[in-house]
Amino acid sequence: MRKIRILWTDDEIEVLKSHILFLNKKGYDVDTCSNGLDTIDLVAENNYDIIFLDENMPGMSGLDTLKEIKELKPAIPVVMITKSEEENIMEAAIGSKIADYLIKPVKPSQILLTLKKNIDSNRLVTEKTTIEYREEFGKIRLLINSASNFNDWKEIYKKIVYWDTQLDKTDDPGLRDIFHTQEQEANNEFSRFISTTYISWFDPGNSNKPLLSPSVIPHSVIPLIAKGEKVLFILIDNLRLDQWKIIFEEISSYTKLINEELYYSILPTATQYARNAIFAGLMPLDIEKKMPRYWVYDEDEERKNKFEEELLDAQLKRHSITCSWSYNKISTNVAGKKVNDNIRDILDNDLSVLVYNFVDMISHARTEVKILREIANDDPAYRSLTRSWFIHSPLIELIKKVEGEKIKIIITTDHGTIKVTNPVKIIGDRNTSVNLRYKHGRNLDYPSKQVFEVIKPSQIHLPQSNISSRYIFAKGYDYLVYPKNYNHYANYYRNTFQHGGVSMQEMIIPLITLEPVR
């Protein structure tokens, strides 16, 4: 293992000889210097892992030396050591982005702790995470093998997401590979579970089923409205559980978590079906039958989710809810800022509904734009891209604006997304739907063992434009590709994030209740 290399600058460096020997015995390689000018030369010529810098030196001061170091190599952590506890000196050092500061006289144990915090932290986190995950690996495998119902799978998915985000803190690629193997195993078994039980969720009288898309608003919104509470309902399209965890880190100081639960998106896990089901409070087949003017078939050219406001209005009336409410769909920052500028409208309404399309747009843009695909090349990077969007979005500003107000905030989504890796060849006619994770049509030819097939769409309350039409859903990490130009499209869509099919990431999704705090 490479030795950690330290530069220690102090005009009384000889007095610190015992500290240097202590660090040498601990396995650290220490260079010493007695003034700022020589320090700058050493930094320019060598690669140091950390620098200890005396603040009070004759000639070039520690703060001036720090400025030069940061211009030369801004990433090197610098620990300022000072005799003075004057506030202005500390503020100047912190403003110059020091990693830490210590007050003289410095004990060897303080130096060691600072090194572990700034240099060894990644190694220590990796070691601890490795030990803990290896202990959990066997427990999670047992849970996967014994899972028998939808609640079991929610608990398994929560553990998968927890470890997925924990491993972001480590730099052990081998550990990440082990995790991916377990995640794939879980998704394979989950796909079998859905293939054998999903149809039964729609049997008349069957109460043994999870919370599904049509029940989201009756379950989470209507009871609050009925009690006289104001509700801000925010639907972020295409938001996975791991992405929600990232978002909550950014708003946890502005909000109090009241309830965090998971529900199941209906199939297909696509906006036309799942989101329309949320706003209608009905399954797609029931929308087509009861409100045919609001249903658009896959093969139709018009926008598939343009009647959300009308569907929501019908649902509220069906539940005898008479309240002041508004609906806004936000696809640009300008639209988001316009809503924020009229925050009084939200606070005066009994119910305000906001649909944010940004995460879905990120997913589609990543497929089409090469540089985005390279930047967000895996799940941790995709989460990072989501965080970057959120912290610069009008949405976080909106949540800050309702600080201290008496209003419940419900955040949810219509479906998640998964990175696909395995193409499956299928054949369909020109009216077959184009989604890569599900197909709907009447002349489909496909390997039946590799998909979840529903020959009678009415069994899962889906409409069909033709009497012989059926649905097939890709499972796990598969995606459906036509034979024409097969190699081109198989390569083009490999490692892209898609939705519409059967996976934990697409189907098991967050439903969150928060309230603002002051």
Secondary structure, 3 states (H helix, E strand, C coil): CCCCEEEEECCCHHHHHHHHHHHHHCCCEEEEECCHHHHHHHHHHCCCCEEEEECCCCCCCHHHHHHHHHHHCCCCCEEEEECCCCHHHHHHHHHCCCCEEEECCCCHHHHHHHHHHHCCHHHHHHHHHHHHHHHHHHHHHHHHHHCCCHHHHHHHHHHHHHHHHHHHHCCCHHHHHHHHHHHHHHHHHHHHHHHHHCHHHHCCCCCCCCCEHHHHHHHHCHHHHHCCCCEEEEEECCCCHHHHHHHHHHHCCCEEEEEEEEEECCCCCCHHHHHHHHHHCCCHHHHHHHCHHHCCCCCCCCCCCCCHHHHHHHHHHHCCCCCCEEEEEECCHHHHHHHHHCHHHHHHCCEEEEEECHHHHHHHHHHHCHHHHHHCCCHHHHHHHHHHHHHCCHHHHHHHHCCCCCCEEEEECCCCCEECCEEEECECCCCCCCCCCEEEECCCECCHHHEEEECCHHHHCCCCCCCCCEEEEEECCEEEECCCCHHHHHHHHCCCEECCCECHHHHEEEEEEEEECC
